[in-house]
Amino acid sequence: MNSIVNKLNDLKKEKNAIILAHIYQRPEVQDIADFVGDSLDLSKKVFITDAKTIVFCGIHFMAETAYILNPNKTVLIPDISAGCPMADMITVQQLKEFKSKFKNPFVIAYVNTSAEIKAQSDICCTSSNAISILNHTYSTNKDMDILFIPDRNLGHYIQKMSGIKINLWNGFCPTHNNFILSEHVLKMKNEHPQAEILVHPECRPEVIEIANHAMSTGTMCKYVKNSDNKDFIIGTEIGILHKLKKENPNKNFYPVTDLAECPNMKKTNIEKIIDVLQNTKNIVSVNDEIRKKAYLPISKMLNISC
Ligand code: 13P
C-alpha cells in the first residue's frame, strides 16, 4: 500500500493534480483523496483549486460539473462508465415537453443531471442547499411555475419543508429508493432504540417520515460530529460509514441496510486512479455551447449557497 501511495504522490506532483472523492467512494479511495465531501463541497473545491488536473472519484455528472466550472483544467474520471441512473431518467426532449405544459416554467435541476439538462435549466441545487434554493427561487419568481427535476423524493421533501408547491419529475435514485425501506428502518430502530435516525432526502417519503432528520451526506457528517448522541442509524449509501467511523471512533453507526450500495460509485479503485493520471485517460469535457449554458445554473447556485 505504501508504494502505491508513493507512486500516487509522485504522479500528483508531476501532473499538478488533486484527487477529489465523494463520500460514497470505497474506503481506500477516500483515504488517498486530497478532499472527501458531498456534491456541494466538491463543486466548491473545484471552483477554488489551483491544481491543473482534477481526478474526480465520483460519478460522471460530478466530473462533468467540475469541467463546466473549470474548462481550462483537465478533469479525469477513473471509470468512464460510472454514471447515475437517476440523471438518466430525464432526457432533453422530456424536459422540453415537461416545460411546455406550463405558462412560466422555472426549472430547478438537482446536480444529478447531465450537462445538456443543466443547459435547459434555470438553477441547480444539491441536497444540502435544495431548500434554500427553492425558497430563494420562490421569493424572486413568485409568478413562475417551479419544476423540480429529476428526483421525486428530494422534490417531495423540499416541497413539504418549504410549503412551496412545485411540480415534480418522476425520477429517483435506485439505491436510496429501492433498498432503504421503512421496514428496514423500523427493524433497526427496534434493535437500537437509543439511536438517532439520519437519512438522505433521496429516500422515500415514508422513510423520511420516520427518521429524526433528513440531510445531505456532508451535513450528516457535521451533525454527527457535533451531536452528544452516541448511536446513529444511517439511511444513505453505505460508503459514508467509513468517514463517519473514522471521524467519530467513539460513536456507533448502524446502516439501515447493507444493500444500500451504489454500484457506480464503487467502480473507482486506486489502480484506475493511477492509470488515468499516468496516461491522462478518461478526460471529461462538454462542448462549449452546452458548457456555457450549463455554467449559468451552477454558478447561480454557488452564488446563493457560498
Ligand atoms: P450529496 O449531495 O449528499 O453528496 O448526495 C449526492 C448524491 O448523489 C446522493 O445520492
Residues whose N, C-alpha, C, O or C-beta is under 5 A from the ligand:
A	BS01	13P	D38 S39 L40 T126 S127 S128 S216 T217 G218
